[in-house]
Amino acid sequence: MITHKLSVDSPNSSASSLQEQRNELRYLRHKLLLHYRPLLQQGAGPIRVMARMVSELERQCRERNIPEEIIQSEIVNRTIGDINLRLVTECEGDSGSPGDYRMLAEELGIALPNEDINGYVAPGKTYLWLRDQMQECEQLLLQHNFDLHIYDISATGNPILRTWLAEEMKDWGVSVTTDQVHLGLGAMDSINKVLCGLAQMYREQHVGEIGILFLEPGFAVPEWQALYNWSQLLPGEDAFSLFEKTGIAGVPGSGFGYTDDYVRFSIGVIPVPEVSSQLDHPSIT
């Protein structure tokens, strides 16, 4: 995704009013830091704390009608790395042309029929196609006496999907049966199921002492496939002070077994706001 540096100047806005809105946003950011920093010190998960803080700041800004352009130029969310395609505004060339990145929500089946994505009205064809595919798959499952809306007593999961996966793995040269395929909801869920399965197997084999080795720092192993940037902070800085000064939100290293001298950023091509030498609080009456 390409995002150009945003301009918040308009013929109807004065420099003073824009600066007042920026100051208000920075003050809100400062207050949220005072609220969320103790939560992290009490042991809350760093990833969720930072992501919640950024989300809360964005919500408060919109409630106060702070322009979207100012929000995007003052808040850079590099905590989790998720991209909300409904917020894409970039369009190079004509609407609907290959350079119209607003169409990404339509192409991935996220946009609803006739949904307005920042000026681009999505037809919703991909969304409707995915729903048709879902209906066909559910009908196929019912033909095999498997109802997704009824509790899976055997706890084996979707039998059709497991069969398809087993057949696809054979094309990779991996010989497995449907019974050997177990479904997971994500990386952490899959690792949990593997470890629980190994523990149960060893119990059945009457193996009393077991252990497992992880590479240091030993957390977020499934995230190795993701793209992140690790940066060492200056002495006396942490992820919170960095966010207050620059608006760039990362995740403290303590969330991954490192020290908080390090911060993790999700990779992205996004505008980086200028660093303010001091926090200007708006006047409060």
Secondary structure, DSSP 8 states (H G I E B T S, - for coil): ----------TT--HHHHHHHHHHHHHHHHHHHHHHHHHHHTT--HHHHHHHHHHHHHHHHHHTT--HHHHHHH-EE-SS----GGG---B-SSTTSTTBGGGHHHHTT-S-TTEEETTEEE--HHHHHHHHHHHHHHHHHHHTT--TTS--TT----HHHHHHHHHHHHHTT----GGG----SSHHHHHHHHHHHHHHHHHHTT---------TT-S-GGGGGS-EEEEE--TT--HHHHHHHH-EE-EEGGGGTS-TTEEEEE----------SS-------
